[in-house]
Amino acid sequence: MKNLLSKSLSKKNWAIIIASLIVFIAASGFLIFETSKKTVALTLDGQEQTIKTHAKTIQDIFDEMDIGLRSEDYVYPSVNSEVKNNIEVVWEPAKQVQITQGDESDTVWTTADTVNELLKEQEVELGKHDVINPLPEAAIKSKMEIEIDKAFKLKLADGGQDKEKEVWSTSTTVADFLSNQDIKLNELDRVEPELEETVKENDVIKVIRVEKVTDVVEEPIGFAVVTKKDNSMDKGAEKVIENGKEGLLKKEFEIVRENGKEISRKLISEETIKNKKDKIVAVGTKAAAPVTKVASRGTTNSEPGGKELYVSSTAYTASCNGCSGVTATGMDLKSNPGAKVIAVDPSVIPLGTKVYVEGYGYAIAADTGSAIKGNKIDVFFANKSDAYRWGRKQVKIKILN
């Protein structure tokens, strides 16, 4: 019985010893395993942490941490470097960025910190007048979109300037261009090309400044010469009973100007502010009146001799409405402003006839007119003011040949 108990205790001791030995070996192995690890300081996308690892290379560390690396990522030291105790590892993951220039877009991966650094990295040069959004100093963010508008040259003429101004623009339409140039259009102004047109390099943008103004003009109203027969006076004798006076007409015009130049004039109202007063002349009709001998041109009398006529007269210029400036006989009145010419009815006074017109002087019948019929004449003046002063009146003319 005693031997049996002794054998039983012996087996238990061996079991305890073996179990203790296994625990010791395991503990020793674990201790050795842990103490053999290397300490690594990691900076991962700006976040710092410290780990212990048996990894042999930097790549092994990322594999252990289940971090997938891109070729564009920044890793220091390189992924093939050997892991040493207390080594510092930095990883900056590349960010995806879209760069758009005009109609072209490129997607790139970058570890640049700012837009400016990215542009240098991608060898993208900005011109002085180019526009970029966001600004070059902006920090790079994942999935950021960078838009670059390349500037191009245009010419601008605002309001009829003598010289076209050369400007730079990144605009897409004429309206956008004017807005960027801080050019404001008034209600009547217009632009060439039109506002919705697309802007292209070397285009010429013209801003036409349009304005409407009112112009008030006063014009004289010529008085007529009214003759009254007087049988108490010798035939051919004349006497002014009442002097004539010019009237005054006020005309209001609407004027449209483009870049300061008048392009249209429209009469919108007229008002007589002073009535004319006709000249009244008594003309003798007494049959027994003695016939005055007419002096020849060679005499000292103020008027020449010849057949006399009383006619209704008006005045015209070379630039009147419907006038060409060239008479019916081919005389250019614009080139000969000093010419003494009257328009006549050829059935009364033949063309080419030399005459003397009371108050006008020697002249030649060299023109005709649709309104000149019978005993009517139209007297030529070089300027409108003289024509207005002549007005419409009864005059005596003498036929010289």
C-alpha positions in Angstrom: 0.0 0.0 0.0 2.8 2.3 0.9 4.6 1.6 -2.4 1.5 2.2 -4.4 1.0 5.6 -2.8 4.7 6.5 -3.4 4.4 5.7 -7.1 1.2 7.7 -7.4 2.9 10.8 -6.0 5.9 10.4 -8.2 3.7 10.5 -11.3 2.0 13.7 -10.1 5.3 15.4 -9.5 6.5 14.7 -13.0 3.3 16.0 -14.5 3.7 19.2 -12.5 7.3 19.6 -13.5 6.6 19.0 -17.2 3.6 21.5 -17.1 5.8 24.1 -15.3 8.5 23.6 -17.9 6.1 24.1 -20.8 4.8 27.3 -19.2 8.3 28.5 -18.6 9.3 27.8 -22.1 6.2 29.5 -23.5 6.7 32.5 -21.3 10.3 32.8 -22.2 9.5 32.5 -25.9 6.8 35.2 -25.6 9.2 37.4 -23.7 11.9 36.9 -26.2 9.4 37.5 -29.1 8.2 40.7 -27.6 11.5 42.1 -26.6 12.9 41.4 -30.1 10.3 43.7 -31.7 11.5 47.0 -33.2 9.9 50.3 -32.2 8.6 52.3 -35.2 7.2 55.9 -35.1 4.6 56.4 -37.8 3.1 59.6 -39.2 0.1 58.4 -41.3 -1.7 61.2 -43.2 -0.8 63.6 -40.5 -1.7 61.3 -37.6 1.2 60.1 -35.4 1.4 56.7 -33.6 4.1 54.3 -32.4 4.1 50.6 -33.0 6.3 47.6 -32.3 6.9 45.2 -35.2 8.9 42.3 -36.5 8.5 43.6 -40.1 11.6 43.5 -42.1 10.8 46.3 -44.6 8.6 49.4 -44.6 6.3 47.7 -47.1 5.8 44.9 -44.5 4.6 47.4 -42.0 1.9 48.7 -44.3 1.0 45.1 -45.2 0.6 44.3 -41.5 -1.6 47.4 -41.1 -3.6 46.5 -44.2 -2.9 49.9 -45.8 -2.8 49.8 -49.6 -0.2 52.1 -51.2 -0.5 53.9 -54.5 2.6 54.7 -56.6 1.7 58.4 -56.3 1.8 58.3 -52.4 4.6 59.8 -50.5 6.5 57.3 -48.3 9.7 58.0 -46.4 11.9 56.0 -46.2 11.1 54.1 -49.3 9.0 50.9 -49.0 12.0 48.7 -49.7 14.0 50.2 -46.8 14.9 47.9 -43.8 13.0 48.5 -40.6 15.3 49.5 -37.8 14.6 50.2 -34.1 13.2 53.7 -33.5 12.8 54.4 -37.2 10.4 57.2 -38.3 8.1 56.5 -41.2 6.0 59.1 -42.9 3.1 58.4 -45.3 1.1 61.0 -47.1 -1.6 59.4 -49.3 -2.1 61.0 -52.8 -5.3 63.0 -53.3 -7.4 62.8 -56.5 -7.7 66.2 -58.2 -9.4 67.2 -61.5 -7.8 70.0 -63.5 -9.9 71.7 -66.2 -8.5 74.0 -68.8 -11.0 75.2 -71.3 -12.7 72.1 -72.8 -10.0 69.7 -71.5 -10.1 67.9 -68.1 -7.4 65.7 -66.5 -7.6 63.7 -63.3 -4.4 63.4 -61.4 -3.1 62.1 -58.0 -0.9 64.3 -56.0 0.7 64.8 -52.6 1.1 68.6 -53.2 0.0 70.7 -50.3 -1.3 73.7 -52.3 -2.8 74.4 -55.7 0.4 76.3 -56.7 2.5 73.3 -55.8 0.3 71.0 -57.9 0.5 73.3 -60.9 4.3 73.3 -60.7 4.3 69.5 -60.3 2.1 69.2 -63.4 4.1 71.8 -65.3 1.1 74.0 -65.8 2.0 77.7 -66.3 -0.4 80.5 -65.6 -0.4 83.6 -67.7 -0.6 87.1 -66.1 -4.3 87.5 -67.0 -5.4 83.8 -66.6 -8.1 83.1 -64.0 -7.9 80.1 -61.6 -10.3 78.8 -59.1 -9.6 78.1 -56.3 -6.7 80.5 -55.8 -3.1 79.2 -56.0 -2.6 79.3 -52.2 -5.6 77.1 -51.5 -4.9 73.8 -49.8 -5.3 70.6 -51.9 -8.3 68.5 -50.9 -9.4 65.1 -52.1 -11.6 65.2 -55.2 -10.9 68.9 -55.6 -11.8 70.5 -58.9 -9.5 73.2 -60.3 -10.6 75.3 -63.2 -8.2 77.4 -65.2 -9.6 80.0 -67.7 -6.9 81.0 -70.2 -7.0 84.7 -71.1 -6.9 85.8 -74.8 -6.6 89.1 -76.5 -9.6 91.2 -77.7 -10.1 94.7 -79.0 -12.6 97.1 -77.4 -14.1 100.3 -78.9 -16.4 102.0 -76.4 -18.4 105.0 -77.6 -16.6 105.7 -80.9 -13.1 106.1 -79.4 -10.5 107.0 -81.9 -8.4 104.0 -81.0 -9.5 100.5 -80.2 -8.2 99.4 -76.8 -6.5 96.0 -76.5 -7.7 94.0 -73.5 -7.4 90.5 -72.1 -10.4 88.3 -71.3 -11.5 84.9 -70.2 -15.2 85.6 -70.9 -17.5 83.3 -72.8 -20.1 85.8 -74.1 -20.1 89.4 -75.0 -22.4 90.2 -72.1 -20.0 88.4 -69.7 -17.0 90.3 -71.2 -18.7 93.7 -70.7 -19.5 92.8 -67.1 -15.9 91.8 -66.4 -14.7 95.1 -68.0 -17.2 97.0 -65.8 -18.9 98.5 -68.8 -22.5 99.4 -68.3 -25.0 99.9 -71.1 -27.7 102.5 -71.1 -31.2 101.8 -72.3 -30.6 102.7 -75.9 -27.0 101.6 -76.3 -26.2 98.6 -78.5 -23.3 96.3 -79.0 -21.6 94.6 -81.9 -21.5 91.6 -81.9 -24.7 91.0 -79.9 -24.7 90.3 -76.2 -25.4 86.5 -76.5 -22.6 86.0 -79.0 -19.6 83.9 -78.0 -16.3 85.8 -77.6 -13.3 84.6 -79.6 -9.7 85.6 -79.7 -9.0 88.8 -81.7 -12.7 89.8 -81.8 -13.5 93.5 -81.9 -16.2 94.4 -79.4 -17.9 97.7 -80.3 -20.1 99.6 -77.9 -22.3 102.1 -79.7 -23.6 104.8 -77.3 -27.1 105.9 -78.5 -28.9 109.0 -77.2 -32.1 110.8 -78.1 -32.1 114.6 -77.7 -34.5 117.4 -78.6 -33.5 120.3 -80.8 -35.5 123.4 -81.1 -35.0 125.5 -84.2 -36.6 128.9 -85.1 -37.1 129.6 -88.7 -38.2 132.9 -90.4 -41.5 132.8 -92.2 -41.2 134.8 -95.4 -43.9 137.4 -96.2 -45.6 137.7 -99.5 -46.0 140.7 -101.6 -49.7 141.4 -102.3 -50.5 143.8 -105.1 -53.6 145.9 -105.3 -54.8 147.5 -108.5 -55.1 151.3 -108.2 -56.7 153.1 -111.1 -55.8 156.4 -109.7 -52.2 155.7 -110.4 -50.5 155.6 -113.7 -50.1 152.2 -115.2 -46.9 150.5 -114.0 -46.5 152.8 -111.1 -46.1 151.2 -107.6 -46.6 152.4 -104.1 -45.9 150.5 -100.9 -49.0 150.8 -98.8 -47.8 148.6 -95.9 -44.3 147.1 -95.3 -44.0 143.4 -94.9 -42.7 141.6 -91.8 -41.3 138.2 -91.4 -43.0 135.7 -89.1 -41.2 133.2 -86.9 -41.8 129.4 -86.8 -40.5 127.2 -83.9 -39.8 123.6 -84.9 -39.0 120.8 -82.4 -37.0 117.8 -83.6 -36.2 114.5 -82.0 -32.5 113.7 -82.8 -30.9 110.3 -82.5 -27.1 110.3 -82.1 -24.8 107.3 -82.2 -21.4 107.9 -80.6 -22.1 111.7 -80.8 -23.0 111.7 -84.5 -26.4 112.6 -85.7 -28.1 109.7 -87.6 -31.7 110.8 -87.7 -33.8 113.9 -87.2 -37.6 113.7 -86.8 -40.0 116.7 -86.7 -42.2 116.2 -83.6 -43.9 119.6 -83.4 -44.0 123.1 -84.9 -45.5 126.3 -83.6 -45.9 129.7 -85.1 -44.7 132.1 -82.5 -44.9 135.2 -84.6 -47.2 135.7 -87.6 -45.9 137.1 -90.8 -47.3 140.3 -92.2 -47.5 140.6 -96.0 -46.2 143.6 -97.9 -49.0 145.4 -99.7 -48.1 147.3 -102.9 -50.5 149.4 -105.0 -50.0 149.0 -108.7 -51.3 151.7 -111.0 -53.7 150.7 -113.8 -54.6 154.1 -115.1 -54.6 153.8 -118.9 -53.7 157.4 -119.6 -50.6 157.1 -117.6 -47.6 158.4 -119.6 -45.2 155.8 -120.8 -41.8 156.2 -119.3 -39.0 155.8 -121.7 -36.9 152.9 -120.5 -33.2 153.7 -120.1 -30.8 151.4 -121.8 -28.2 149.4 -119.9 -25.6 152.0 -120.9 -27.5 154.8 -119.1 -27.0 155.9 -115.5 -30.4 154.6 -114.5 -30.4 152.0 -111.7 -32.5 149.5 -113.7 -31.9 148.2 -117.3 -34.5 148.5 -120.0 -36.6 145.7 -121.6 -40.0 144.0 -121.4 -41.5 144.1 -117.9 -43.4 141.4 -116.1 -44.9 141.1 -112.6 -44.4 137.6 -111.3 -44.9 135.7 -108.0 -41.4 134.7 -106.7 -40.0 132.2 -104.2 -36.5 131.2 -103.4 -34.5 127.9 -103.4 -31.0 126.5 -102.7 -28.9 123.8 -104.4 -29.6 121.5 -101.4 -33.3 121.9 -101.0 -35.6 118.9 -100.9 -35.8 117.2 -104.3 -33.0 119.4 -105.7 -30.0 117.8 -107.4 -27.9 121.0 -107.5 -27.7 120.9 -111.3 -30.0 123.2 -113.3 -32.2 122.1 -116.2 -29.5 123.7 -118.5 -26.7 121.7 -116.8 -25.2 124.4 -114.5 -23.7 123.0 -111.3 -25.0 125.4 -108.6 -23.0 123.7 -105.8 -19.8 124.4 -107.7 -21.0 128.0 -108.5 -22.6 129.3 -105.4 -22.3 132.9 -106.6 -24.4 132.3 -109.8 -27.5 134.4 -110.4 -30.1 131.9 -111.6 -33.9 131.8 -111.7 -36.2 128.9 -112.4 -38.9 129.7 -114.9 -41.8 128.3 -116.9 -40.1 128.1 -120.4 -43.4 128.8 -122.1 -43.4 132.3 -120.5 -39.7 132.9 -120.2 -37.5 130.8 -122.5 -34.4 129.0 -120.9 -31.3 131.0 -121.5 -33.1 134.4 -121.3 -31.2 137.1 -119.5 -33.3 139.0 -117.0 -33.2 141.7 -114.3 -35.1 140.8 -111.1 -36.2 143.6 -108.8 -34.2 143.2 -105.5 -32.1 140.4 -106.9 -30.2 141.9 -109.9 -29.1 140.5 -113.3 -29.8 136.8 -113.7 -30.3 134.1 -116.3 -33.3 131.8 -116.7 -31.4 128.5 -116.5 -33.7 126.2 -114.4 -37.2 124.9 -114.2 -39.4 123.4 -111.5 -42.5 121.3 -111.2 -44.3 124.1 -109.2 -43.1 126.9 -111.5 -46.0 127.4 -113.9 -47.2 130.6 -115.6 -46.0 133.9 -114.1 -43.9 132.4 -111.4 -40.1 132.3 -110.8 -37.8 130.6 -108.2 -34.7 132.7 -107.3 -31.5 130.8 -106.5 -29.5 131.6 -103.3 -26.4 129.9 -102.0 -27.6 129.6 -98.4 -30.9 129.0 -96.7 -30.9 132.1 -94.6 -30.9 134.3 -97.7 -33.6 132.1 -99.2 -35.8 132.4 -96.1 -35.4 136.2 -96.1 -36.5 136.4 -99.7 -39.7 134.4 -98.8 -42.6 134.6 -101.2 -43.4 137.9 -102.9 -44.5 139.7 -106.0 -41.6 141.2 -108.0 -41.1 143.0 -111.3 -38.7 141.5 -113.8 -37.4 142.8 -117.1 -36.5 140.7 -120.1 -33.2 141.8 -121.5 -33.0 139.6 -124.6 
